[in-house]
Amino acid sequence: MSAEKQEKRVITFEELVGRATELKEQLDSLNTVLNMYLNQYRELQLSVETLQNLPETNTSGFTVLDRLSSVYIPVKISEDWAKNVLVNLGLGYYMKTTREKAVEILSHRIRDLERVLRDLQTRHRALLEEYLALQRLISQIIESQRARAAKTSK
């Protein structure tokens, strides 16, 4: 068997700490992005569930006016609402369509978001593993330095 040569590089403690800090900042940014996409994902799921469960008959009730659910207003839903659904296509464009088509469009968005979330979670896992490994290494170096300092002070 031939032994593979591994390139060895000497780095300073400060470079380790710098890389750990850089990884922490990347993780924080990635967490923010992940949370944003998770919120979008949950909202899309809720929209699909609401569209699917809303009866097609005349009905009345209350609808939430804001995202914090602090204000509700009364609404009356007409019998033909399922043929007159507006779906946000993005960039201020809306499409008038049927309930079924709206559910299809939103379900497609959900699948797209699931792919994005999987990719972001994979990236997050890799960064977190590297960060934790560096943290362990930094802790070992600090403990080693403390032990060495304790021996020399005796």
C-alpha positions as CSV (number, residue, x, y, z in Angstrom):
1,M,0.0,0.0,0.0
2,S,1.3,3.4,-0.8
3,A,0.9,6.0,1.9
4,E,-0.9,9.1,0.8
5,K,0.9,12.3,1.6
6,Q,-1.1,14.7,3.7
7,E,-0.1,18.3,3.4
8,K,0.5,19.7,6.9
9,R,0.0,23.4,7.5
10,V,0.9,25.1,10.7
11,I,-1.5,27.8,11.9
12,T,-1.6,30.0,14.8
13,F,-4.0,30.0,17.7
14,E,-5.3,33.4,16.6
15,E,-6.1,31.9,13.1
16,L,-8.1,29.1,14.8
17,V,-10.0,31.7,16.9
18,G,-10.5,33.8,13.8
19,R,-11.9,30.9,11.8
20,A,-14.2,30.0,14.7
21,T,-15.5,33.6,14.9
22,E,-16.0,33.6,11.1
23,L,-18.0,30.3,11.3
24,K,-20.1,31.6,14.2
25,E,-21.0,34.7,12.1
26,Q,-21.9,32.5,9.1
27,L,-24.0,30.3,11.4
28,D,-25.9,33.3,12.8
29,S,-26.6,34.6,9.3
30,L,-27.7,31.1,8.1
31,N,-30.0,30.8,11.1
32,T,-31.6,34.0,10.2
33,V,-32.2,32.9,6.6
34,L,-33.4,29.5,7.7
35,N,-35.9,31.1,10.1
36,M,-37.2,33.3,7.3
37,Y,-37.7,30.4,4.9
38,L,-39.3,28.3,7.7
39,N,-41.8,31.1,8.4
40,Q,-42.6,31.3,4.7
41,Y,-43.0,27.5,4.6
42,R,-45.4,27.5,7.6
43,E,-47.5,30.3,6.1
44,L,-47.8,28.5,2.7
45,Q,-48.8,25.3,4.5
46,L,-51.4,27.2,6.5
47,S,-52.7,28.8,3.3
48,V,-53.1,25.4,1.6
49,E,-54.8,23.9,4.6
50,T,-57.2,26.8,4.8
51,L,-58.0,26.7,1.1
52,Q,-58.6,22.9,1.2
53,N,-60.8,23.0,4.4
54,L,-62.9,26.1,3.6
55,P,-66.5,25.1,2.7
56,E,-67.8,26.0,-0.8
57,T,-71.1,27.2,0.5
58,N,-72.1,30.7,1.7
59,T,-70.6,31.3,5.0
60,S,-69.6,34.1,7.3
61,G,-67.1,34.4,10.1
62,F,-64.0,36.4,11.0
63,T,-60.7,36.7,9.3
64,V,-57.4,37.8,10.8
65,L,-56.3,41.3,9.7
66,D,-52.6,41.1,10.7
67,R,-49.9,38.5,11.1
68,L,-49.9,38.9,14.9
69,S,-53.6,37.8,15.0
70,S,-54.5,40.8,17.1
71,V,-57.3,42.1,14.9
72,Y,-60.2,40.1,13.3
73,I,-62.8,41.5,11.0
74,P,-66.1,40.0,9.9
75,V,-66.3,38.5,6.4
76,K,-69.0,36.9,4.2
77,I,-67.8,34.3,1.8
78,S,-69.8,33.8,-1.4
79,E,-70.8,30.5,-2.8
80,D,-68.6,30.8,-5.9
81,W,-65.4,31.8,-4.0
82,A,-63.6,28.6,-5.0
83,K,-63.7,29.9,-8.6
84,N,-62.3,33.4,-7.7
85,V,-59.1,32.9,-5.7
86,L,-56.2,35.4,-6.1
87,V,-52.8,33.9,-5.7
88,N,-49.7,36.1,-5.2
89,L,-47.2,35.3,-7.9
90,G,-44.6,37.7,-6.5
91,L,-43.4,41.1,-7.4
92,G,-46.9,42.5,-6.9
93,Y,-48.5,40.2,-9.5
94,Y,-51.6,38.2,-8.6
95,M,-53.4,35.5,-10.6
96,K,-57.2,35.0,-10.5
97,T,-57.7,31.2,-10.5
98,T,-59.6,28.4,-8.9
99,R,-59.1,26.9,-5.5
100,E,-57.6,23.7,-7.0
101,K,-55.1,25.7,-9.1
102,A,-54.2,27.9,-6.2
103,V,-53.5,24.8,-4.0
104,E,-51.4,23.4,-6.9
105,I,-49.4,26.7,-7.2
106,L,-48.8,26.9,-3.4
107,S,-47.9,23.2,-3.2
108,H,-45.3,23.7,-5.9
109,R,-43.9,26.6,-3.8
110,I,-43.8,24.4,-0.7
111,R,-41.8,21.7,-2.6
112,D,-39.4,24.4,-3.8
113,L,-39.0,25.7,-0.2
114,E,-38.4,22.2,1.1
115,R,-35.5,21.8,-1.4
116,V,-34.1,25.2,-0.3
117,L,-34.5,24.3,3.4
118,R,-32.8,20.9,2.9
119,D,-29.8,22.6,1.2
120,L,-29.6,25.3,3.9
121,Q,-29.9,22.7,6.7
122,T,-27.1,20.6,5.1
123,R,-24.9,23.7,4.9
124,H,-25.8,24.6,8.5
125,R,-24.9,21.1,9.7
126,A,-21.5,21.2,8.0
127,L,-20.7,24.7,9.4
128,L,-21.8,23.6,12.8
129,E,-19.7,20.5,12.8
130,E,-16.6,22.5,11.8
131,Y,-17.4,25.2,14.4
132,L,-17.8,22.6,17.2
133,A,-14.6,20.8,16.2
134,L,-12.7,24.1,16.3
135,Q,-14.3,24.9,19.7
136,R,-13.1,21.6,21.1
137,L,-9.7,22.1,19.7
138,I,-9.5,25.7,21.1
139,S,-10.6,24.4,24.5
140,Q,-8.0,21.7,24.4
141,I,-5.3,24.2,23.6
142,I,-6.4,26.5,26.4
143,E,-6.5,23.6,28.9
144,S,-3.1,22.5,27.8
145,Q,-1.7,26.1,28.3
146,R,-3.3,26.3,31.7
147,A,-1.8,22.9,32.7
148,R,1.6,24.0,31.5
149,A,1.3,27.3,33.3
150,A,0.3,25.5,36.5
151,K,3.3,23.2,36.3
152,T,5.8,26.1,35.8
153,S,4.3,28.1,38.7
154,K,4.8,25.3,41.2
